């Protein structure tokens, strides 16, 4: 396989690479020490009103979520006009969307639900994939300090992946959970939906409820554990090797490979949860 | 260091190690079985290797879920509590 790059691509890649090298030389020259402080810690901001866990936010999750949404919208506006002979971006998007559409079409039996489920699944897939992949490139992150403040680290850690925050994953899984029941009521009618909790006999009602609640929990914890565990493993192993070559391989494995697979699995499970309730 | 604090750290480290070590047994067995079956299928039908490999990786990623749970528990013991 031969990869051909245009002139502007080469200039862009060269600029990024030169920027990374320059920051690395600057860090080494000023005696920057890689250290393990703040592993697994999050920068948490306490809102001025209210008390308790409900009035705290993770500012970095909010910021990176908006960054990724802006990226997706930017790409969407750039390839709005679909041509018969596709360009580079368009064919990439078409391959991804076609794959998700085939998955939905294979597992959903009712034709009128294929399109809405595809919209949900494709949005989830794009968002999770992009946020997993962004967590595998060195970038800007923020770690908390003792005094309640925060310290911004540039290029000594990866970009902050929003999916490494359980709140984000629980939101996505809860959205899938609610949407699956909405689709179920729409497809089967309210009576038959309520009856499905008492199958095969009425004493099974608690089991069915617990089984439904366990779905979003396992759905969100799987993604959270993979992404957060991968990030912490990269930090610890990279620290042992003093950030010498090893992190590149680890970023490739944990970020790109596991990130893409986990995004795909999150999407497949979302489709399976929705389609199992509408049949 | 007080004796109580030391005991707490002892419990934390032993607990995290046990959680991760015992929790890795199940996914190990499961992924081994998936790999063995995939190898058998590949040997029987070498023309299906592409499809089988993707399916195998997907099944591996689902089978390692319980291991990931124990990793989360271990990190929570070490870092959060």
Interface residues (C-beta under 8 A of the other chain):
Chain A: X39 X40 X41 X218 X221 X222 X224 X225 X226 X228 X229 X232 X258 X261 X262 X264 X265 X268
Chain B: X57 X58 X61 X62 X65 X68 X69 X71 X72 X75 X78 X79 X80
